[in-house]
Amino acid sequence: MIRIAPTLAEMATYPFVRLEEARRELLAQGVDVIDFGKGDPNEPTDPIIRQALVDAVPERAPYPLAAGLPELREAAAGWCGRRFGVELDPDTEIVPTLGSKEAIFSLAQVLVDPHSSKRVVAFGEPAYPVYERGALFAGAEVRTLPLLRENAFLPSLRGLGDDVAIVWVNYPHNPTGALAPLEFYEELAELAERHDFVIASDEAYSELWFDEPPVSALQVADRSRMIVFQTLSKRSSMTGYRSGFVAAPPEVIAALKAYRPTVGTAPQEFVQRASVVAWNDERHVEETRGRYRAKRDVLMPVIERKGWEIVASEATMYLWVSVPYAEAITEALLERGVLISPGTFFGPSGAGYVRFALVPTLEECKRAAAILEEL
Ligand SMILES: Cc1ncc(COP(=O)(O)O)c(C=O)c1O
């Protein structure tokens, strides 16, 4: 028998693998599945970005370098400047990543000494599962901070002390769609200074908003402990391209540049060139927001008419819905070909909720609305 590393062997199946299995079974039975499960956008990638990729495919593609193309680092820094009013040095404060998941996963390996007393990685739950998994593979200790409705889905910061190495935050938040105000980041930055930890801010959904553009952790007065993860996956519907960046203080970027060549996680240069076009264009992002808005407008009234309560959901592509019997409703919808995620997929504090990822087409959302109406 081949031995498997215990961290992997003891890990539960990645929740969305289970959803994918359910989807395949339904498809095999000939059911027309409407999939609100995984947050993988079905929106088209804008033609200008696709064309830029095609134009950039060279006769021979050498290994890309971990530092990335200067054009991409400049595009990323320029975007941060326009969007958040912060000035970043593209050479020392930015590194491109393969989407953001791999960089999120490996941060604890780069920054945490698992043999020291400062080895806690803290994060809110319900959550995207990768903060925890990355911490476990790095041998760090995990501390979860419940994100509750009565605290606007912001974590209580009281339990954070000198044993903490990294605090993960993710606003706009998956799965609740909650936002964090700048004061929250300011308070966290002060605590980080006092207890000597870093803040890792996963901002994958910062561009999918409905009323006001969300703030970034980069906007705090002192960003010397802020590590921000950005991605084109949701903003530009480019999940399959795998392109993002980390913006962080020079010591962290230097550490990432030292670590990443070993793992081989530099994005392909043709993807980097398409990414330059994506970061420099806002028209397609406006259009994308418009599409999500249209889908929300179809589903929200039906959900409310059912007496279910839409909670937070101010940004992201998700609707976080408080329902009386989350598991039973998930099952009943599944039987009718509509896939949603039970809130407990994202952690124990997700009990009593379900999440709709607004990824099906507008037409599918209308069909799902009719199914919901009859449920
Ligand atoms: C909260 C959150 N962060 C990060 C990611 C990673 O996205 P990517 O690796 O495509 O940038 C996702 C993807 O679903 C997510 O939901």
The ligand as a Gaussian input file, in Angstrom:
#p B3LYP/6-31G(d) Opt

LIG

0 1
 C      -12.933000      33.662000      -1.577000
 C      -12.152000      33.168000      -2.732000
 N      -10.849000      33.456000      -2.800000
 C      -10.076000      33.023000      -3.792000
 C      -10.602000      32.261000      -4.803000
 C       -9.630000      31.748000      -5.832000
 O       -9.879000      32.104000      -7.084000
 P       -8.741000      32.054000      -8.197000
 O       -7.695000      31.085000      -7.789000
 O       -9.470000      31.628000      -9.407000
 O       -8.193000      33.441000      -8.261000
 C      -11.947000      31.929000      -4.793000
 C      -12.518000      31.074000      -5.835000
 O      -13.628000      30.668000      -5.849000
 C      -12.746000      32.397000      -3.722000
 O      -14.044000      32.109000      -3.637000

